[in-house]
Amino acid sequence: MNPLSDHYRATVRSTLRFALFMVLFALLTGILFQESAKKLDYDKAAAGMHLEAILHLALVHGHSFLIMVLLPIGMVGALVLARKAGGGEVSRRATAFLVRGYLPFGTGAVLLMLYKGYAVLLAVRGGDTDFDAIYAGLFGGVTALRYGIYGVVHVGMAVSLGYFCIAVWRSLGRSRSTA
């Protein structure tokens, strides 16, 4: 069994540490959702309004596991399995796209969901039931800032993950002897 190269080992270690820490974060978001949702009285928000007020916060728990735990572990698994299956080595640049690109942007996406979830929930708890006004008030009411931040985070996440996946795909076409 051939040992992994230094940059593979560093990528695997960093990504697994990140994913293991994010398991705790994802569990915490589930607890926060449950406890925060209990604080919303049905007197302030009828059944449909109640669901709408807690929905964004409810989605954070599952997205935390998917974006920050399962996908990084899957990408590390693909990296190592491709190498063990005889594929060529993926460059340091490609692994940097995973560790320094996807992981921070994925974290940013989940934090944006957490921000939006709490902004909506707290606004409804405060008596505001106009969701258009609540959404317009995000990021201090600066719509361009909101769209800019969401755009940068999502595009950064997609480009980083896409670049890494293409690099792993291309490595499967090269054998170790020609890499």
N, C-alpha and C positions, 0 to 999 in steps of 0.2 A: 504494500500500500504506500503510494507516494505521499509524502507530507505536502501540505498546502504551502504556497508561497507566503512571504511575509505580508504582502498587501491583502491576500485572501484572508489570512488569519486575523489581521487587524480589522477587516471589514466584518467578518463573522463575529468577532468578539464585541465590537462596537454595536452592531445591529442587535445581537442577542441581549446585550445589557440594556439597550434602549427598550426593546420589546418587553423584557422582564419587568423593568421599572414601570412601563406603561400598562402592564396588567394591573398593577396597584392603582394607577391613575384611573383606569377604566372601571375598576370595582368601586372606587371612591365616587366617580360620577354617577354610578347607579344608586349609591346610597344617598348622595346629594339630591338626585331627582326624586327619590321616594320621600325623603324628608321635606323637600321644598314643596312638592305637590300637595302634601297633607296640609300645608299652611294656607292654601287657596280655598276660601269658603265658597260653597255653592250659592250663597246669598249674593256674592259679588259677581259671580260668573255662572250662568246657567249651564246645563250639560254640554251643549255644543261649544259654548264660549270657554268652558273649563278645559275641554279637550284641546282646543286651539291654543290655549294659554300654556299648556304643559307639553304639547307635542314636540316643539323644538328641543326642549330640555330632555325629553324622553329619548330622542334620537341620538343624543350625544353618547350615551352608554354603548350602544351597539356600534356606532361609527368609531368610537375609541378603540374597541377591540379589533375592528376590521382594518382601519387605516394605520393604527400604531402598534398593533400586535401581530395579527395574522399575515398581512401583506409583507411586512419586513421579514418575518420568519420564512414565509414562502419564497421571497426573493433570495435570501441566504441559502435556502434549500436548493433552489434552482441553480444558483452559482456553484455550489459544491457538487451537486449531482451532475451538472454539465461537465465539470472537470473530471469527475470520477468515471463518467461515461466515455471518456476519451476525447472530449472537446478541448480546444485550445484555451489558453489562459486569457481571461478578460483583463483589459488594461487597468492600470491604477486610476485613470481618468473615469472609466465607467463605474468602478466601485465607489469613487468619490461622488459621483452623481447620486448614488444610493444613500451614502452616509451623510454627505454635506448638502445634498439637494432634497431628496425625497423626505428624509426623516424630519428636518426642520419645517418644510412646507406642509407635510402631513400634520405635524403638531399644530402649526398655524391654522390649518383648516378646522381641526377639532376645537381649538380655542375660540375661533370665530363662532362656531356652533354654540359653544358654552356661553359666550357673550350674548349672542342673540337670544338664546333660550332664557337666560336670566333677565335680560332686558324686557322681554315680552311678559314673562311671569310676574315680575315685580311691578310692571306697569298695570297689569290687570288687577293684581292685589291692591294697588293704589287707587283703583276705581276707573282707570282708563280702559274703555272697551272698543275704541276705534283702532283697529289693527293697522290700517293705512297710516294713521298718525304715529303709531308706535314704531312701525318700520321706517317711516320718514325721519324719525328722531334718532335713529342709530347713528353712531359716530358724530354726535353733536349736530345732527341734521344736515351734514354735508354729504349730499348724495354722491358727488364725484369721488370723494374720499372712500365712501363705502364700496362703490363699484370698483375703484382702483385697488383697494386692499383685497377684496374678494377675487378680482381678476388675477392679480399678481400671485396670490397664494395658490389658486387652482391651476393656473398655467404653469407655475413653477413645479407644482406637484406632478402634473401630467408630463411635462417635458423631462423631468428628472427620472421618473419611473419608466417613461417610454425609451429614453436613451439607454438606460440600464438593461431593459428587456431586449432591445435590439442588439446590444453588445453580447448578451448571453446567447441569443438566437444565432448570431453570426459566429460565435465561438464554437458552436456545434458543427459548423461546416468545416472547421479546421481540425486536423488531428494533432495530437501532441507532438508528433515527430516533425510537423511542419510549422508549429507555432513559434 
